[in-house]
Amino acid sequence: MLEASKIKNAEEVKTTDPALEVKKLSVVFTDRDSSLHVLDKLSFSVSTEEFVCVLGPSGSGKSTLLRVLAGLLPPSQGELFYNGTRLAGPQQGVGFVFQKANLMPWRTVIENITLPLELQNVPKHEAISQAQALIELVGLEGFEQTLPRDLSGGMAQRVAIARALVHDPQILLFDEPFGSLDALTRERMGTELLRIWQARRKTVIMVTHAIPEALYLSDRVLVLSPRPGKLRLDMKVDLPRPRQDEIRYTTEFSTLARELRAAIGYGLLDSSKPFQLPCVVRFQRYPLFIWRNCLGETHIRSITSFHPNFSNWRECSRNCNAKLSGS
């Protein structure tokens, strides 16, 4: 079952040149008396039409990363490439959806959506036609003349998504767009976002604090360490598409969620005292096995994923090493 999903996912993500490439990106905020190191030497790439979620503890620089990717904030060090061209300032091919919808309160739904096209001097009839198509896509038919004050939180975010899509960007950046919504609405909006993404097939990078949301939506999940944010884990989500709600209750989903929790929880250990890899460490009640593969990539797994009936850590570590050596 899982092997079949790996094959399916591999076919879905295009193997073309990356839509976005980040090389040794660092961000340091400085003032007269002090400095704050927010991001430290991040390197990763995102393929065309790939959906990537970014997880990490609060204050790890996730929102700062999105602002750099959007060209709204210059990096202190490192380089960004958009379709092979070095990124310098805001790009027309990048759309941004913020934590709040940020709609103009005096403009109707359709007027908020057409705003980016108005700024580009697109003819009015063409702008309205494009906006109407997006209103139908996000499920807001009949609310074209409604003001933001009369919209629910979920409806306002649908308008924000439509506004970000209206100028047909190649890359969409989402900064925790459903964070202010209640749990049920948030889950429903995640399903809606997947439907919209499958219809338009944009390259998406989305910041979230919710592990189930990241797994349900994405092809890959990037985990950042506590500040200064470093790339702790780059995990492929081997779950088949299209995804239905039932996938949240599968063994594969639970296993991936456990690995992400372990990666985020590993950041609570004392990073000033690096471990000799491979090793077994304890986080809360759970023993974790940490090793580095031949490519130099660090991996974290719960002990039970290798040896469910462990009774001794040393014995368990030997069993884990033996299994890795034999695979």
C-alpha positions as YAML, in Angstrom:
chain: A
units: angstrom
residues:
- id: 1
  name: MET
  ca: [0.00, 0.00, 0.00]
- id: 2
  name: LEU
  ca: [2.70, 2.46, 1.05]
- id: 3
  name: GLU
  ca: [5.03, 1.36, -1.73]
- id: 4
  name: ALA
  ca: [2.28, 2.01, -4.29]
- id: 5
  name: SER
  ca: [1.74, 5.48, -2.88]
- id: 6
  name: LYS
  ca: [5.48, 6.22, -3.21]
- id: 7
  name: ILE
  ca: [5.32, 5.39, -6.89]
- id: 8
  name: LYS
  ca: [2.20, 7.47, -7.38]
- id: 9
  name: ASN
  ca: [3.63, 10.52, -5.61]
- id: 10
  name: ALA
  ca: [6.86, 10.24, -7.56]
- id: 11
  name: GLU
  ca: [4.88, 10.49, -10.79]
- id: 12
  name: GLU
  ca: [2.84, 13.47, -9.60]
- id: 13
  name: VAL
  ca: [5.72, 15.81, -8.72]
- id: 14
  name: LYS
  ca: [7.45, 16.95, -11.89]
- id: 15
  name: THR
  ca: [11.19, 16.37, -12.15]
- id: 16
  name: THR
  ca: [11.88, 19.68, -13.93]
- id: 17
  name: ASP
  ca: [14.23, 22.42, -12.78]
- id: 18
  name: PRO
  ca: [13.19, 23.83, -9.40]
- id: 19
  name: ALA
  ca: [10.71, 26.70, -9.34]
- id: 20
  name: LEU
  ca: [12.51, 28.08, -6.30]
- id: 21
  name: GLU
  ca: [16.00, 27.42, -4.97]
- id: 22
  name: VAL
  ca: [17.42, 28.65, -1.67]
- id: 23
  name: LYS
  ca: [21.18, 28.55, -1.02]
- id: 24
  name: LYS
  ca: [22.72, 29.17, 2.42]
- id: 25
  name: LEU
  ca: [20.09, 31.71, 3.39]
- id: 26
  name: SER
  ca: [20.65, 33.64, 6.64]
- id: 27
  name: VAL
  ca: [18.73, 36.53, 8.17]
- id: 28
  name: VAL
  ca: [20.05, 38.69, 11.01]
- id: 29
  name: PHE
  ca: [18.14, 41.70, 12.34]
- id: 30
  name: THR
  ca: [20.44, 44.33, 13.82]
- id: 31
  name: ASP
  ca: [19.98, 47.64, 15.60]
- id: 32
  name: ARG
  ca: [22.30, 50.02, 17.40]
- id: 33
  name: ASP
  ca: [22.79, 47.85, 20.48]
- id: 34
  name: SER
  ca: [22.12, 44.23, 19.53]
- id: 35
  name: SER
  ca: [21.39, 41.70, 16.81]
- id: 36
  name: LEU
  ca: [18.91, 38.84, 16.38]
- id: 37
  name: HIS
  ca: [19.94, 35.82, 14.33]
- id: 38
  name: VAL
  ca: [16.65, 34.48, 12.87]
- id: 39
  name: LEU
  ca: [17.64, 32.09, 10.05]
- id: 40
  name: ASP
  ca: [20.94, 30.28, 9.62]
- id: 41
  name: LYS
  ca: [22.25, 28.89, 6.31]
- id: 42
  name: LEU
  ca: [19.03, 27.36, 4.96]
- id: 43
  name: SER
  ca: [19.34, 25.46, 1.70]
- id: 44
  name: PHE
  ca: [16.51, 23.71, -0.14]
- id: 45
  name: SER
  ca: [14.67, 23.72, -3.46]
- id: 46
  name: VAL
  ca: [11.01, 23.43, -4.43]
- id: 47
  name: SER
  ca: [9.93, 21.76, -7.68]
- id: 48
  name: THR
  ca: [7.31, 23.13, -10.03]
- id: 49
  name: GLU
  ca: [3.74, 22.36, -8.80]
- id: 50
  name: GLU
  ca: [5.08, 20.92, -5.53]
- id: 51
  name: PHE
  ca: [3.21, 21.59, -2.26]
- id: 52
  name: VAL
  ca: [5.64, 22.15, 0.62]
- id: 53
  name: CYS
  ca: [4.75, 22.89, 4.25]
- id: 54
  name: VAL
  ca: [7.11, 24.47, 6.77]
- id: 55
  name: LEU
  ca: [6.91, 23.45, 10.43]
- id: 56
  name: GLY
  ca: [8.87, 24.58, 13.45]
- id: 57
  name: PRO
  ca: [8.57, 25.96, 16.98]
- id: 58
  name: SER
  ca: [7.31, 29.48, 17.53]
- id: 59
  name: GLY
  ca: [10.01, 32.03, 16.80]
- id: 60
  name: SER
  ca: [12.02, 29.77, 14.48]
- id: 61
  name: GLY
  ca: [11.77, 32.21, 11.56]
- id: 62
  name: LYS
  ca: [9.03, 30.60, 9.46]
- id: 63
  name: SER
  ca: [7.21, 33.85, 8.65]
- id: 64
  name: THR
  ca: [10.53, 35.62, 8.08]
- id: 65
  name: LEU
  ca: [11.45, 32.91, 5.57]
- id: 66
  name: LEU
  ca: [8.25, 33.51, 3.60]
- id: 67
  name: ARG
  ca: [8.88, 37.26, 3.48]
- id: 68
  name: VAL
  ca: [12.36, 36.64, 2.11]
- id: 69
  name: LEU
  ca: [10.97, 34.20, -0.49]
- id: 70
  name: ALA
  ca: [8.41, 36.83, -1.53]
- id: 71
  name: GLY
  ca: [11.15, 39.42, -2.03]
- id: 72
  name: LEU
  ca: [9.72, 41.62, 0.75]
- id: 73
  name: LEU
  ca: [12.79, 41.23, 2.96]
- id: 74
  name: PRO
  ca: [16.40, 40.99, 1.72]
- id: 75
  name: PRO
  ca: [18.49, 38.15, 3.18]
- id: 76
  name: SER
  ca: [21.58, 38.98, 5.21]
- id: 77
  name: GLN
  ca: [23.48, 36.20, 3.45]
- id: 78
  name: GLY
  ca: [22.77, 33.62, 0.78]
- id: 79
  name: GLU
  ca: [20.97, 33.53, -2.54]
- id: 80
  name: LEU
  ca: [17.47, 32.81, -3.87]
- id: 81
  name: PHE
  ca: [16.69, 31.76, -7.42]
- id: 82
  name: TYR
  ca: [13.27, 32.02, -9.01]
- id: 83
  name: ASN
  ca: [13.07, 29.89, -12.19]
- id: 84
  name: GLY
  ca: [16.85, 30.02, -12.40]
- id: 85
  name: THR
  ca: [17.03, 33.81, -12.04]
- id: 86
  name: ARG
  ca: [18.38, 35.41, -8.90]
- id: 87
  name: LEU
  ca: [15.56, 36.92, -6.83]
- id: 88
  name: ALA
  ca: [15.88, 40.65, -6.16]
- id: 89
  name: GLY
  ca: [12.79, 42.31, -4.74]
- id: 90
  name: PRO
  ca: [9.10, 41.42, -5.13]
- id: 91
  name: GLN
  ca: [8.18, 39.32, -8.17]
- id: 92
  name: GLN
  ca: [4.93, 39.39, -10.12]
- id: 93
  name: GLY
  ca: [4.99, 35.60, -10.30]
- id: 94
  name: VAL
  ca: [4.72, 35.21, -6.50]
- id: 95
  name: GLY
  ca: [1.41, 35.46, -4.58]
- id: 96
  name: PHE
  ca: [1.16, 35.86, -0.80]
- id: 97
  name: VAL
  ca: [-1.69, 34.95, 1.58]
- id: 98
  name: PHE
  ca: [-1.12, 36.32, 5.09]
- id: 99
  name: GLN
  ca: [-2.34, 35.11, 8.49]
- id: 100
  name: LYS
  ca: [-5.18, 37.63, 8.26]
- id: 101
  name: ALA
  ca: [-7.22, 38.15, 5.11]
- id: 102
  name: ASN
  ca: [-6.39, 41.91, 5.05]
- id: 103
  name: LEU
  ca: [-9.35, 42.78, 2.84]
- id: 104
  name: MET
  ca: [-10.21, 46.39, 2.04]
- id: 105
  name: PRO
  ca: [-13.31, 46.95, 4.22]
- id: 106
  name: TRP
  ca: [-14.94, 49.42, 1.79]
- id: 107
  name: ARG
  ca: [-14.55, 47.13, -1.23]
- id: 108
  name: THR
  ca: [-16.88, 44.24, -2.06]
- id: 109
  name: VAL
  ca: [-15.70, 40.66, -2.54]
- id: 110
  name: ILE
  ca: [-15.24, 41.03, -6.30]
- id: 111
  name: GLU
  ca: [-13.59, 44.45, -5.90]
- id: 112
  name: ASN
  ca: [-11.08, 43.02, -3.41]
- id: 113
  name: ILE
  ca: [-10.22, 40.22, -5.81]
- id: 114
  name: THR
  ca: [-9.75, 42.54, -8.79]
- id: 115
  name: LEU
  ca: [-7.47, 44.95, -6.87]
- id: 116
  name: PRO
  ca: [-4.14, 43.43, -8.08]
- id: 117
  name: LEU
  ca: [-5.37, 43.60, -11.69]
- id: 118
  name: GLU
  ca: [-6.43, 47.23, -11.25]
- id: 119
  name: LEU
  ca: [-2.91, 48.06, -10.06]
- id: 120
  name: GLN
  ca: [-1.61, 46.42, -13.25]
- id: 121
  name: ASN
  ca: [-4.04, 48.51, -15.37]
- id: 122
  name: VAL
  ca: [-5.85, 45.43, -16.67]
- id: 123
  name: PRO
  ca: [-9.10, 46.44, -18.48]
- id: 124
  name: LYS
  ca: [-12.07, 46.38, -16.11]
- id: 125
  name: HIS
  ca: [-14.16, 43.85, -18.04]
- id: 126
  name: GLU
  ca: [-11.20, 41.44, -18.22]
- id: 127
  name: ALA
  ca: [-10.47, 41.85, -14.49]
- id: 128
  name: ILE
  ca: [-14.09, 41.15, -13.57]
- id: 129
  name: SER
  ca: [-14.17, 38.09, -15.81]
- id: 130
  name: GLN
  ca: [-11.05, 36.63, -14.16]
- id: 131
  name: ALA
  ca: [-12.34, 37.46, -10.67]
- id: 132
  name: GLN
  ca: [-15.71, 35.83, -11.38]
- id: 133
  name: ALA
  ca: [-13.98, 32.60, -12.44]
- id: 134
  name: LEU
  ca: [-12.04, 32.57, -9.17]
- id: 135
  name: ILE
  ca: [-15.16, 33.32, -7.13]
- id: 136
  name: GLU
  ca: [-16.68, 30.17, -8.58]
- id: 137
  name: LEU
  ca: [-13.45, 28.23, -7.91]
- id: 138
  name: VAL
  ca: [-13.36, 29.16, -4.20]
- id: 139
  name: GLY
  ca: [-17.11, 28.62, -3.76]
- id: 140
  name: LEU
  ca: [-18.30, 32.21, -3.17]
- id: 141
  name: GLU
  ca: [-20.95, 32.49, -5.89]
- id: 142
  name: GLY
  ca: [-23.67, 34.90, -4.79]
- id: 143
  name: PHE
  ca: [-21.34, 36.89, -2.50]
- id: 144
  name: GLU
  ca: [-19.78, 39.07, -5.20]
- id: 145
  name: GLN
  ca: [-21.24, 42.31, -3.80]
- id: 146
  name: THR
  ca: [-20.79, 41.42, -0.12]
- id: 147
  name: LEU
  ca: [-18.58, 43.59, 2.10]
- id: 148
  name: PRO
  ca: [-15.89, 41.95, 4.31]
- id: 149
  name: ARG
  ca: [-17.79, 42.81, 7.49]
- id: 150
  name: ASP
  ca: [-20.53, 40.36, 6.44]
- id: 151
  name: LEU
  ca: [-18.17, 37.43, 5.76]
- id: 152
  name: SER
  ca: [-17.15, 34.64, 8.11]
- id: 153
  name: GLY
  ca: [-13.46, 34.04, 8.78]
- id: 154
  name: GLY
  ca: [-13.33, 31.14, 6.34]
- id: 155
  name: MET
  ca: [-15.08, 33.12, 3.62]
- id: 156
  name: ALA
  ca: [-12.69, 36.05, 4.08]
- id: 157
  name: GLN
  ca: [-9.71, 33.71, 3.63]
- id: 158
  name: ARG
  ca: [-11.29, 32.33, 0.45]
- id: 159
  name: VAL
  ca: [-11.39, 35.90, -0.87]
- id: 160
  name: ALA
  ca: [-7.73, 36.33, 0.09]
- id: 161
  name: ILE
  ca: [-6.79, 33.13, -1.76]
- id: 162
  name: ALA
  ca: [-8.73, 34.23, -4.85]
- id: 163
  name: ARG
  ca: [-7.01, 37.65, -4.72]
- id: 164
  name: ALA
  ca: [-3.60, 35.94, -4.57]
- id: 165
  name: LEU
  ca: [-4.50, 33.75, -7.58]
- id: 166
  name: VAL
  ca: [-6.03, 36.45, -9.77]
- id: 167
  name: HIS
  ca: [-2.76, 37.56, -11.39]
- id: 168
  name: ASP
  ca: [-1.89, 33.88, -12.07]
- id: 169
  name: PRO
  ca: [1.32, 33.56, -10.03]
- id: 170
  name: GLN
  ca: [3.55, 30.53, -10.39]
- id: 171
  name: ILE
  ca: [4.36, 30.39, -6.67]
- id: 172
  name: LEU
  ca: [1.90, 30.83, -3.79]
- id: 173
  name: LEU
  ca: [3.13, 31.56, -0.26]
- id: 174
  name: PHE
  ca: [0.78, 30.93, 2.69]
- id: 175
  name: ASP
  ca: [1.64, 32.25, 6.15]
- id: 176
  name: GLU
  ca: [-0.59, 30.19, 8.47]
- id: 177
  name: PRO
  ca: [-3.74, 31.26, 6.57]
- id: 178
  name: PHE
  ca: [-6.12, 29.22, 8.75]
- id: 179
  name: GLY
  ca: [-4.54, 29.91, 12.14]
- id: 180
  name: SER
  ca: [-7.37, 32.17, 13.35]
- id: 181
  name: LEU
  ca: [-10.14, 29.73, 12.38]
- id: 182
  name: ASP
  ca: [-11.84, 27.18, 14.62]
- id: 183
  name: ALA
  ca: [-10.74, 23.55, 14.28]
- id: 184
  name: LEU
  ca: [-13.66, 22.36, 12.13]
- id: 185
  name: THR
  ca: [-13.50, 25.34, 9.76]
- id: 186
  name: ARG
  ca: [-9.73, 24.98, 9.53]
- id: 187
  name: GLU
  ca: [-10.03, 21.33, 8.53]
- id: 188
  name: ARG
  ca: [-12.67, 22.17, 5.93]
- id: 189
  name: MET
  ca: [-10.55, 25.00, 4.53]
- id: 190
  name: GLY
  ca: [-7.61, 22.60, 4.20]
- id: 191
  name: THR
  ca: [-9.76, 20.35, 2.03]
- id: 192
  name: GLU
  ca: [-10.85, 23.37, -0.02]
- id: 193
  name: LEU
  ca: [-7.25, 24.49, -0.47]
- id: 194
  name: LEU
  ca: [-6.32, 21.04, -1.79]
- id: 195
  name: ARG
  ca: [-9.19, 21.20, -4.27]
- id: 196
  name: ILE
  ca: [-8.08, 24.65, -5.46]
- id: 197
  name: TRP
  ca: [-4.46, 23.52, -5.74]
- id: 198
  name: GLN
  ca: [-5.43, 20.46, -7.75]
- id: 199
  name: ALA
  ca: [-7.42, 22.69, -10.11]
- id: 200
  name: ARG
  ca: [-4.69, 25.32, -10.62]
- id: 201
  name: ARG
  ca: [-1.51, 23.30, -9.81]
- id: 202
  name: LYS
  ca: [0.60, 26.11, -8.43]
- id: 203
  name: THR
  ca: [3.87, 25.72, -6.56]
- id: 204
  name: VAL
  ca: [2.95, 26.22, -2.88]
- id: 205
  name: ILE
  ca: [5.00, 26.91, 0.24]
- id: 206
  name: MET
  ca: [2.85, 27.07, 3.37]
- id: 207
  name: VAL
  ca: [3.77, 27.80, 6.98]
- id: 208
  name: THR
  ca: [1.69, 25.98, 9.59]
- id: 209
  name: HIS
  ca: [1.92, 24.91, 13.22]
- id: 210
  name: ALA
  ca: [-0.37, 21.90, 12.71]
- id: 211
  name: ILE
  ca: [1.33, 18.58, 11.95]
- id: 212
  name: PRO
  ca: [-1.87, 16.86, 10.64]
- id: 213
  name: GLU
  ca: [-2.54, 19.83, 8.35]
- id: 214
  name: ALA
  ca: [1.01, 19.70, 6.96]
- id: 215
  name: LEU
  ca: [0.77, 15.97, 6.24]
- id: 216
  name: TYR
  ca: [-2.70, 16.18, 4.71]
- id: 217
  name: LEU
  ca: [-1.76, 18.99, 2.32]
- id: 218
  name: SER
  ca: [1.85, 18.61, 1.32]
- id: 219
  name: ASP
  ca: [4.26, 16.61, -0.81]
- id: 220
  name: ARG
  ca: [7.14, 17.53, 1.52]
- id: 221
  name: VAL
  ca: [7.51, 18.98, 5.01]
- id: 222
  name: LEU
  ca: [10.47, 21.13, 6.07]
- id: 223
  name: VAL
  ca: [11.11, 21.30, 9.82]
- id: 224
  name: LEU
  ca: [13.04, 24.27, 11.24]
- id: 225
  name: SER
  ca: [14.97, 24.23, 14.50]
- id: 226
  name: PRO
  ca: [14.51, 26.83, 17.26]
- id: 227
  name: ARG
  ca: [16.04, 30.25, 16.51]
- id: 228
  name: PRO
  ca: [18.24, 30.66, 14.64]
- id: 229
  name: GLY
  ca: [16.20, 28.52, 12.29]
- id: 230
  name: LYS
  ca: [18.13, 25.74, 10.58]
- id: 231
  name: LEU
  ca: [16.75, 23.02, 8.36]
- id: 232
  name: ARG
  ca: [16.35, 20.09, 10.75]
- id: 233
  name: LEU
  ca: [14.35, 17.71, 8.54]
- id: 234
  name: ASP
  ca: [13.25, 17.55, 4.90]
- id: 235
  name: MET
  ca: [10.63, 14.79, 4.80]
- id: 236
  name: LYS
  ca: [8.79, 13.50, 1.76]
- id: 237
  name: VAL
  ca: [5.13, 12.75, 2.44]
- id: 238
  name: ASP
  ca: [4.51, 9.37, 0.84]
- id: 239
  name: LEU
  ca: [0.72, 9.49, 0.86]
- id: 240
  name: PRO
  ca: [-1.37, 8.96, -2.29]
- id: 241
  name: ARG
  ca: [-3.30, 11.73, -4.03]
- id: 242
  name: PRO
  ca: [-6.05, 12.80, -4.30]
- id: 243
  name: ARG
  ca: [-6.35, 12.73, -0.51]
- id: 244
  name: GLN
  ca: [-9.57, 12.13, 1.37]
- id: 245
  name: ASP
  ca: [-10.31, 12.83, 5.04]
- id: 246
  name: GLU
  ca: [-10.04, 9.11, 5.84]
- id: 247
  name: ILE
  ca: [-6.30, 9.21, 5.20]
- id: 248
  name: ARG
  ca: [-5.85, 11.08, 8.51]
- id: 249
  name: TYR
  ca: [-6.69, 7.84, 10.36]
- id: 250
  name: THR
  ca: [-4.32, 5.49, 8.55]
- id: 251
  name: THR
  ca: [-1.22, 3.86, 10.01]
- id: 252
  name: GLU
  ca: [1.00, 5.60, 7.44]
- id: 253
  name: PHE
  ca: [-0.36, 9.02, 8.44]
- id: 254
  name: SER
  ca: [0.22, 8.31, 12.15]
- id: 255
  name: THR
  ca: [3.76, 7.10, 11.52]
- id: 256
  name: LEU
  ca: [4.68, 10.26, 9.61]
- id: 257
  name: ALA
  ca: [3.07, 12.46, 12.27]
- id: 258
  name: ARG
  ca: [5.14, 10.69, 14.94]
- id: 259
  name: GLU
  ca: [8.34, 11.32, 12.97]
- id: 260
  name: LEU
  ca: [7.54, 15.02, 12.63]
- id: 261
  name: ARG
  ca: [6.81, 15.35, 16.34]
- id: 262
  name: ALA
  ca: [10.12, 13.67, 17.08]
- id: 263
  name: ALA
  ca: [11.97, 16.06, 14.77]
- id: 264
  name: ILE
  ca: [10.37, 19.13, 16.33]
- id: 265
  name: GLY
  ca: [10.81, 17.73, 19.86]
- id: 266
  name: TYR
  ca: [14.49, 16.99, 19.21]
- id: 267
  name: GLY
  ca: [15.00, 20.75, 19.17]
- id: 268
  name: LEU
  ca: [14.27, 20.80, 22.91]
- id: 269
  name: LEU
  ca: [17.42, 18.80, 23.61]
- id: 270
  name: ASP
  ca: [20.69, 20.59, 24.36]
- id: 271
  name: SER
  ca: [22.05, 21.41, 20.91]
- id: 272
  name: SER
  ca: [25.25, 22.83, 22.43]
- id: 273
  name: LYS
  ca: [26.31, 19.24, 23.19]
- id: 274
  name: PRO
  ca: [26.19, 17.38, 19.86]
- id: 275
  name: PHE
  ca: [25.60, 13.63, 19.95]
- id: 276
  name: GLN
  ca: [27.97, 11.06, 18.50]
- id: 277
  name: LEU
  ca: [25.87, 9.52, 15.72]
- id: 278
  name: PRO
  ca: [24.31, 7.00, 15.56]
- id: 279
  name: CYS
  ca: [22.88, 7.21, 19.07]
- id: 280
  name: VAL
  ca: [19.78, 6.66, 21.18]
- id: 281
  name: VAL
  ca: [18.44, 9.63, 23.16]
- id: 282
  name: ARG
  ca: [15.36, 10.20, 25.28]
- id: 283
  name: PHE
  ca: [12.67, 12.81, 24.57]
- id: 284
  name: GLN
  ca: [9.90, 12.94, 27.19]
- id: 285
  name: ARG
  ca: [8.86, 9.26, 27.55]
- id: 286
  name: TYR
  ca: [10.09, 8.22, 24.11]
- id: 287
  name: PRO
  ca: [13.51, 6.86, 23.09]
- id: 288
  name: LEU
  ca: [14.63, 8.19, 19.70]
- id: 289
  name: PHE
  ca: [17.23, 6.74, 17.36]
- id: 290
  name: ILE
  ca: [19.29, 9.32, 15.45]
- id: 291
  name: TRP
  ca: [21.66, 8.50, 12.59]
- id: 292
  name: ARG
  ca: [23.24, 10.04, 9.51]
- id: 293
  name: ASN
  ca: [23.09, 8.41, 6.09]
- id: 294
  name: CYS
  ca: [25.80, 8.26, 3.43]
- id: 295
  name: LEU
  ca: [24.68, 11.65, 2.04]
- id: 296
  name: GLY
  ca: [25.21, 13.33, 5.39]
- id: 297
  name: GLU
  ca: [21.48, 13.72, 6.06]
- id: 298
  name: THR
  ca: [20.38, 13.35, 9.68]
- id: 299
  name: HIS
  ca: [17.35, 11.13, 10.37]
- id: 300
  name: ILE
  ca: [15.28, 10.67, 13.52]
- id: 301
  name: ARG
  ca: [13.00, 7.72, 14.23]
- id: 302
  name: SER
  ca: [11.20, 6.49, 17.28]
- id: 303
  name: ILE
  ca: [12.75, 3.26, 18.59]
- id: 304
  name: THR
  ca: [9.45, 1.39, 18.25]
- id: 305
  name: SER
  ca: [9.43, 1.91, 14.48]
- id: 306
  name: PHE
  ca: [12.49, -0.39, 14.34]
- id: 307
  name: HIS
  ca: [12.13, -2.63, 17.37]
- id: 308
  name: PRO
  ca: [8.67, -2.50, 19.01]
- id: 309
  name: ASN
  ca: [9.45, -4.86, 21.91]
- id: 310
  name: PHE
  ca: [12.57, -3.17, 23.28]
- id: 311
  name: SER
  ca: [13.49, -3.66, 26.92]
- id: 312
  name: ASN
  ca: [17.01, -2.27, 27.00]
- id: 313
  name: TRP
  ca: [18.31, 0.83, 25.27]
- id: 314
  name: ARG
  ca: [21.74, -0.58, 24.51]
- id: 315
  name: GLU
  ca: [20.24, -3.73, 23.05]
- id: 316
  name: CYS
  ca: [17.74, -1.61, 21.14]
- id: 317
  name: SER
  ca: [20.50, 0.56, 19.69]
- id: 318
  name: ARG
  ca: [22.39, -2.55, 18.51]
- id: 319
  name: ASN
  ca: [19.20, -3.89, 16.89]
- id: 320
  name: CYS
  ca: [18.60, -0.56, 15.15]
- id: 321
  name: ASN
  ca: [22.16, -0.43, 13.83]
- id: 322
  name: ALA
  ca: [21.94, -4.02, 12.66]
- id: 323
  name: LYS
  ca: [18.68, -3.31, 10.82]
- id: 324
  name: LEU
  ca: [20.12, -0.18, 9.15]
- id: 325
  name: SER
  ca: [23.28, -2.03, 8.14]
- id: 326
  name: GLY
  ca: [21.21, -4.81, 6.62]
- id: 327
  name: SER
  ca: [18.88, -2.48, 4.66]
...
